[in-house]
């Protein structure tokens, strides 16, 4: 990654950055930070992964993905550097190429700041070429264990690899994971700040398809209205605020700008609610932490409802750990699959057996669109259809939904 970027002129050094890692919530937190910067009048580049619909989503400025023609032109311009890198060190991966393209696009468009989400882990991730203004580790859970380690402590150690001397690091991690991250920060000389020590949250009620709350810091009180659901998004908002407050003058948004930015927040596929009949929620939840967060958010938001889940899970994931919190809900399940290069889904019939073993109604329908159609037909006014699991199935069905049911169903 360093060689490829050097061949490209080190575009990642052309603007200040905020580096956002963690097991869950890092994409939402990064999006919140970018939204607040944009509301403050700054041009904010945002790199998140994976994408839902198009790889152009991985390089956004002021919330708008790179245009397809600009994407093609920039990739063509990068090819000589890619070939030189290939000759010396081997061909950059798909992820590294798209990351380098985002860095280059932000430099070419002269953004005021770039908000960059970590891919996997931290220490050896391609984004760890950055020396940011602020680093963030949202939380630590068990995901990518085949790469990062089998315990939260091991995973925290890898994620803490983004700590840099003199760079503030903000984290909402708790317990032993927090201790590991704080210890690494001490070793490298990175000031460590715990979100829960800096930001206090007071929830309010009354938002039908969103949530309002007050986040209080030493700086003052943020009166926030988030058009996204889930208590986990309040934690993400608190972490975003803590990170924003650590930015230097000229980058740090005012309280009012943060409030405006958060109020306009759009996070596709993250507890995204469409109040149709039946209502539908799209939420990427492909690890146990995300699954627990989704279950808690559904109970908080729809306490009187039953749920019909449409689920596909990648073969590399802990399927039993993902399903466990959902099987505790008043729910039935339609398990499905997805097709994408290099990735395989757990067989739907395997997941049916897991659900039926604990007494939950379940069926397998391999085609995702048919699975969603059946779930909708079987739901009534007392149900919420929940499309979740793999990014691939959520992205595919969300695209189908917008094309066939449309924005008219959105609040």
N, C-alpha and C positions, 0 to 999 in steps of 0.2 A: 504493500500500500504506500509506504514512504517513497519507494522508487517511482511508482506510477505518478504520484503527486509531484515529485521533483521534476519528472519529465514534463509535467503540465505547468510548471512554474509555481508550485505550491499555492494553489488558489485558496486553500483553507486558511491561509494566514492573511488574506486581504481584508478581513472584517472580524470584529469581535464575535465570539461564539458563547453559547450556553450548551453544556454537554449533559444529556439526560439519560441515565440508565435506571435499571431496576427490573424486577421480575414482572410486575403488573403495574399498569397505570403510566408507564413512561411516555407512551404516545399521547395520551390525554393531557398529561402534565406539560409536555413539550408544546402541544397545540394551545393550551391556555397561556403559556409564556409568550408564544408568538402573537396570540390575539391581543394581549395586553400591550406588547411593544407596538403593534400596528395601531392600536387605539391612541397611543401616545404620539402618533405621527411619524413613526420610524418605519422604514422598509424592512420587513422581517422575512428572512428566508427560513423555511421549515423543511427538514428532512425527517421523515418517519418511515418505518417499514413494519410489516409488509404492506403492500397496497391492496385496496379492495377491488378496484375495477381496472385501473390502468397504471402502468409503471411510471407514467408522468406525474402521478400523485406524490412520488418520492422527492420531488423538487418543486416546492411551492413558494411563491412570494406573495405576501399579503393574502394568503389563503387560496391563491389561484395556481393550479398546476402549470408546469412548463408547457407551452403549446407544442403540439406534436411536430410541427415543422421545425421549431427551434430545437426540440429534442434530437431530431434526425441530423440537423446541421451540426450541432455540438458534438454528437457522437462521431460524426465523420471527421470533424476537426481533431478529435481525440485519438483517432486510429493510429497515426504515426507514433504517438507516445505509448499506446498500448502495445504496438508491435515491438518497439525498443525494449519495453519492460518484459515482454514475452521472451525475447531473445536472451535477456540477461538473467531473469529470475523465474520465468514461467508465466503463463497467461493469467491475468487477473480474473478473479471469479466474477460471476454475474453480479453479486452483491457489491464487490469492490468497484466494479465498473460504474454501476448506478450511483454509488456514493461519490465517486470521483466526479461524475457528471454533475451531481447536485452541487458539490463544492465549486466546480468551474462555473456553473450557471449563476450561482450567487455572486461570484467575483465579477463575472462579466456584466451583471446587472447592478453592480455596486450597491448591494444591500447594506443597511446600517448595522445589522446583526444577523447571525445565523443561529437557529435553534436546532441542534443535531441530536437525534435519538440514537442511542447505542443499539447495535444489532443483537449480538449475543454476548452475555457476560460483561467484559470491560477490558481486562488486562490485555488480551490479544485481539480485541475487536478492531476492525478497520478504522473506526472513528477515533481510536485512542492516539491518533497523530495530533489531536487538538491540544492546545494549551488555552483553555477557555477562560472567560471572565468568572464563571461560576460553574461548578459541577453539581449534579443531582443524582442521588440514588433513591428512587421512590420507596421501594421495599425489597424484601428478599423472600422468595419462596422456592419450592422445588419444581424447577423446570429446566429442560436441557441438561438433565443430570448426567447423560452419557458424555457430555463435554465438560461441564462445570464442576461436577462432584455430587456426591450422594447426600450430603448434609447441608443445612442452611448455612452453617459456618464456612464450609468449603466454598459454597456459591458466593457468600458475602465477600470472602477473600478475593475471589476473581473479580467481582463487580467493583470492589474498592480499588482495583488496579487503575481506575480512571483518576484517582487522586493525584494532584500535582503540587509541588512546592509552592506555597504562597497563594494557591487558588482556593477560595472558600468552597467547601462541600456541604450541601444540605441533604439530609436524609430523613425519611419517615420510617425507616426500618426500626424494629423493636427487638428487645431481648438480646440473645447472644449475637444475632446478626449485627445489631447496632454496635455492640461492643467490639466486634471484629472490625467494622468499618472505622469506628473512632480510633482504634488502635493503629490501623494502617495510616490514617491521617496524621497521627502523632509521629509515626516513623518518617513520613515523607515531608512533614512540615506544612500540611494543608489544614487550615482552620476548619474545625468540624462544628456543624450546627444541626441540632435535632429539630425537625419540624414541630414536634409536640411541645418543645420548650419555648418556641417562638410564636406560635399561632394558636389561638383558642377559637373554637368553633361553637356558635350558638345557632342551632337549626330553628327555622320557623316553619309554619304550615300555610297552606292556602294556594300553592302553585299546582294546577291540575296536571300539567305535562312537563314540569320542571321542578326547581326547588329554589328557595330563598333562604339565606342565612347570613349571619354576621361573622366575619373573621377579624379578630382583634390581635394586633401586635403592638409593640412599643411605639411604632410609628402612628398608629391610630386604628380606627374601625373601618373596615371595608363592608359596605352594605351590598351584598351580592345576590343577583338573580341568575341562576344557571339554567339554560334551556336543555339540560340533560339530567337524567335520573340517576339515582343510586347514591347511597351514603359514601361509597368509595370515591365518588367524584368530589365530595367535600374534602376528603383527605388529599386528593390530587390537587385541588384548588389551594389548600393550605400550603402544600409543598411548593406549588408554583409561586405563591405570594412570598414565601420565605426566600426562595431563590431570587425573585425580582428585587427584593429589598437589599440583597447583597451586591447588586450591580452598582457600578460607579455612576457618579453624576454624568448626565448626558444620555445615559442609557436607562436609568431607573425611571419607570413610569410613575406618575402621580397616583394617588389612591383613586381619583376620579377616572383616570384612564384605565386602570385595572377593572373597575366596575363596568365601564363601557365595553371593554374588550370581552370580558366574561359573559356579559349579557347577550353578545352577538355570537357566542361560541357555536360552532358546528363541528361535531365529531362523528362522522358517519360510522355506523356499525359498532358504536359504543353505547349501549343502553339507549338505543335510538327508537323512539316510540312513534307509531303511526296509529291514530285513533280511528281506525276503520271499523267495520263490523265483519268478523271479530277484529279487535285490536291486535296489532302485531308489534313485537319488539325484536330488533336485530342487535345482537351483541356477540362480538368475538370473545369466546371464553375457552381457550384451548389448554389451560393448565388448571391445577386444583385451586390455586389462589383466585384466579379469575372466576372460576366456577362458583366458589363460595361467595365471592363478591356479588355475582349475578343473583344467586339464590337469596341473599340478604336484601338486595335491592328490590327484587320482585315482591318479597313479603312486606317490605316497608311501603312500597308504592301501590300494591294491589292486594291489600290484606283480606279482602272478601272474595277474591277470584280464584278460579282453578286455571291450570296452565296446560297447554298442549305444546310439547317441545318438538321441534324439528332439528335433528342433531346429526352431524357427521364429525368424526374425530380422526385426526391423522394417526397413522400406524406407529409413529415414533413417540406418541404421547402416552401418558398414564391414563388410559381410558377409565379404569375403575376409580381413580382419584378424581377425575373430572366429573363423572356421573354421580358420585356419592352425595354431594349436597343437593343435587336436583331430585334424587330419589326420595329425599325427605319431604318434598313438597307435595301438595295435592295436585298431581299431574299425571298425564298420560304421555306416551312418547311415540314419535314416528322417526325411526332411524334410517338414515340415507347414506349416500356416498358422494364422492367427487372425483373428477379426473383432471389431473394436471401433471405436467412433465416433472419427473423426479420425485413425486410425492404419492403416497398410497394411503387410502382410508382404511380404517378398521372395518371388517365386513359387518354390514348392518345386522345380520342375523346373530353375530356374536354379541352385539350390544343388546339385542332383544332378550337374549338369555340372561344377561346381567340384571335388566329391569324386571323381568318376570320372576326371577329368583327372590325378589323382595316384594312381590305382589303388585307391581305397577303394570298397568295395561301398556302393551307395546307391540308395534308391528314394524316390519322392514319393507321399505320401498326404495329401490336402488336409485331411481331417477329423482334428483332433488326437486325439480319443479312439480312433478307428480306428488312427491311427499308433502310439499307445502300446500298444494291444492287439496289433498285429502285431509290434512290437518285443519284447513279453513272450513271445509265442508262439515267436519265432525265437531266444530266448535260452535258455541252459541254465545249469547250476551254475557254469560257468567264466566267465559273463558278468555284468556289472553294467549295468543299463539307466540311462541318464543323460538326464533331461529338463532341457533347458536352452535358452538363448537369451533370447528376449523375456520380460519380466515377465508379459505377457498369457498366453502359452502355458503357462508354469510355473504361474501361478495357476490357470488353468482345469483343467489336468491334475492338479494337487495336490488341488483340490476334488473332482474325479471320483474320485481315488484314495481319499481319506478316506471318501467316501460309499459306494464300492463294494468296496474292499478293507479299508479301515478301520484304526483305531488298533491293531488286533490285530497288524498287521505291524510296528509300531514296537518298537524294543528296549525 
